[in-house]
């Protein structure tokens, strides 16, 4: 009679590490988006158009990356 494996330790550790990295990474990128949006508003009010454009682009790119991470997460969750 063999004992059943209750917990796959390797897979559990891998899941925890990936979740931690993804959580910290997406949070950091989202914070860059917030920073970029706030800087865009501030720089626009100061009539610094080039810097405001750069901050706006940074905010838009960060938003797109966060949305892509959400889509990838949903695809991974539904494919297993």
C-alpha positions in Angstrom: 0.0 0.0 0.0 1.5 3.4 -1.0 0.9 6.7 0.7 -0.7 9.3 -1.4 1.0 12.6 -1.8 -1.1 15.2 -0.1 0.9 18.3 -1.0 3.2 18.6 -4.0 5.9 20.7 -2.2 7.8 21.6 -5.3 4.7 22.9 -7.1 3.5 24.7 -4.0 6.9 26.5 -3.6 6.9 27.4 -7.3 3.4 28.8 -7.1 4.2 30.9 -4.0 7.3 32.3 -5.7 5.5 33.2 -8.9 2.6 34.7 -7.1 5.0 36.8 -5.0 7.0 38.0 -8.0 3.8 38.8 -10.0 2.2 40.6 -7.1 5.2 42.8 -6.4 5.9 43.4 -10.1 2.3 44.3 -11.1 2.0 46.6 -8.0 5.3 48.3 -8.9 4.3 48.9 -12.5 0.8 50.2 -11.4 2.6 52.6 -9.1 4.6 53.9 -12.1 1.4 54.5 -13.9 0.0 56.5 -11.0 3.2 58.5 -10.8 3.2 59.1 -14.5 -0.5 60.3 -14.5 0.2 62.6 -11.5 3.4 64.0 -13.1 1.5 64.5 -16.4 -1.1 66.7 -14.6 1.5 68.7 -12.7 3.7 69.3 -15.7 0.8 70.2 -17.9 -0.2 72.9 -15.4 3.3 74.2 -15.5 3.2 74.3 -19.3 6.1 71.9 -19.7 4.7 70.0 -22.7 7.6 67.7 -23.5 8.0 66.5 -20.0 4.3 66.1 -19.6 4.2 64.0 -22.8 6.9 61.7 -21.5 5.1 61.3 -18.2 1.9 60.6 -20.0 3.5 58.0 -22.2 5.0 56.3 -19.1 1.6 56.2 -17.5 0.0 54.8 -20.6 2.6 52.1 -21.1 2.4 51.1 -17.4 -1.4 50.8 -17.7 -1.1 48.6 -20.8 1.4 46.4 -19.1 -0.9 46.0 -16.0 -3.8 45.2 -18.3 -1.7 42.6 -20.2 -0.7 41.0 -16.9 -4.3 40.7 -15.9 -5.2 39.1 -19.3 -2.3 36.7 -19.0 -3.3 35.8 -15.4 -6.9 35.1 -16.5 -5.7 33.0 -19.4 -3.4 31.0 -17.1 -6.1 30.5 -14.5 -8.7 29.3 -17.0 -6.4 27.0 -19.0 -5.6 24.7 -16.0 
